[in-house]
Amino acid sequence: MSVYGISLIYSSLMGAPYVPTKNKLALEILKEVKFKKNGLFVELGSGDARITRTAVKNYPIYGMAVDINGLLVFWSKILSRFDGSYSRINFVTKNILAVNLTKADYIYLFLFPELINKLIPKFNKELKKGTIIISHGFPVLEYKSKLIKKVERATFPTYYYRL
Ligand SMILES: C[S@@+](CC[C@H](N)C(=O)[O-])C[C@H]1O[C@@H](n2cnc3c(N)ncnc32)[C@H](O)[C@@H]1O
């Protein structure tokens, strides 16, 4: 069974389903954002960190990839060793509700609405003004007035917010 199959089962058992964003989509999602040099890109619920790995390989930024599933974090480190992104990413095995977000410039989410809602008090407390939130799949309803772009796609839409 593949790492992805095992991870799917493991994450689901922990109440945190693992559904990766399609690789081809990663660049399309990222190209809508103007990244500033040395900015910090944080993927909350990073899976195999494909968005973060793609981001730091294509833009002059740093990444932090956070997932509760240690197997996925381990696998994402291996993948990043091979694709050359390792030195620019901080990999963290942790609940996203317990990670410090005060230094984030860009946040990427592909999470169910229930978990997004739980993040809101933390976002309100920790995120800097100007932080960009990219939410693939589901809107961040709390930030409706801060929506700067919505891109419809064949599968899920992507929502872009500036705080
Ligand atoms: C839908 S997948 C998205 C993976 C990746 N961001 C992508 O777009 O390919 C959601 C991920 O969030 C992780 N996750 C769910 N709840 C979490 C939590 N409370 N803390 C950290 N990670 C969590 C799961 O393990 C899973 O890898």
The ligand as an SDF file (V2000), in Angstrom:
LIG
                    3D

 27 29  0  0  0  0  0  0  0  0999 V2000
   -7.4990   17.9360    2.4890 C   0  0  0  0  0  0  0  0  0  0  0  0
   -5.8650   17.5560    3.1030 S   0  0  0  0  0  0  0  0  0  0  0  0
   -4.9270   18.8650    2.3120 C   0  0  0  0  0  0  0  0  0  0  0  0
   -3.4640   18.5380    2.1010 C   0  0  0  0  0  0  0  0  0  0  0  0
   -2.6480   19.6190    1.3950 C   0  0  0  0  0  0  0  0  0  0  0  0
   -2.7800   20.9150    2.0500 N   0  0  0  0  0  0  0  0  0  0  0  0
   -3.0170   19.7460   -0.0430 C   0  0  0  0  0  0  0  0  0  0  0  0
   -3.6810   20.7330   -0.4060 O   0  0  0  0  0  0  0  0  0  0  0  0
   -2.6230   18.8710   -0.8380 O   0  0  0  0  0  0  0  0  0  0  0  0
   -6.0100   18.0940    4.8020 C   0  0  0  0  0  0  0  0  0  0  0  0
   -4.8080   17.8100    5.6500 C   0  0  0  0  0  0  0  0  0  0  0  0
   -5.0150   18.4420    6.9000 O   0  0  0  0  0  0  0  0  0  0  0  0
   -4.4840   17.6400    7.9270 C   0  0  0  0  0  0  0  0  0  0  0  0
   -5.1760   18.0250    9.1710 N   0  0  0  0  0  0  0  0  0  0  0  0
   -6.4880   17.8980    9.4410 C   0  0  0  0  0  0  0  0  0  0  0  0
   -6.7630   18.3770   10.6580 N   0  0  0  0  0  0  0  0  0  0  0  0
   -5.6010   18.8430   11.1700 C   0  0  0  0  0  0  0  0  0  0  0  0
   -5.2410   19.4720   12.3980 C   0  0  0  0  0  0  0  0  0  0  0  0
   -6.1370   19.7450   13.3420 N   0  0  0  0  0  0  0  0  0  0  0  0
   -3.9540   19.8400   12.5680 N   0  0  0  0  0  0  0  0  0  0  0  0
   -3.0240   19.5990   11.6050 C   0  0  0  0  0  0  0  0  0  0  0  0
   -3.3050   19.0020   10.4190 N   0  0  0  0  0  0  0  0  0  0  0  0
   -4.5820   18.6290   10.2090 C   0  0  0  0  0  0  0  0  0  0  0  0
   -4.7340   16.2070    7.4620 C   0  0  0  0  0  0  0  0  0  0  0  0
   -3.8390   15.2880    8.0610 O   0  0  0  0  0  0  0  0  0  0  0  0
   -4.5340   16.3390    5.9500 C   0  0  0  0  0  0  0  0  0  0  0  0
   -3.2090   16.0400    5.5800 O   0  0  0  0  0  0  0  0  0  0  0  0
  1  2  1  0
  2  3  1  0
  2 10  1  0
  3  4  1  0
  4  5  1  0
  5  6  1  0
  5  7  1  0
  7  8  2  0
  7  9  1  0
 10 11  1  0
 11 12  1  0
 11 26  1  0
 12 13  1  0
 13 14  1  0
 13 24  1  0
 14 15  1  0
 14 23  1  0
 15 16  2  0
 16 17  1  0
 17 18  1  0
 17 23  2  0
 18 19  1  0
 18 20  2  0
 20 21  1  0
 21 22  2  0
 22 23  1  0
 24 25  1  0
 24 26  1  0
 26 27  1  0
M  CHG  2   2   1   9  -1
M  END
$$$$
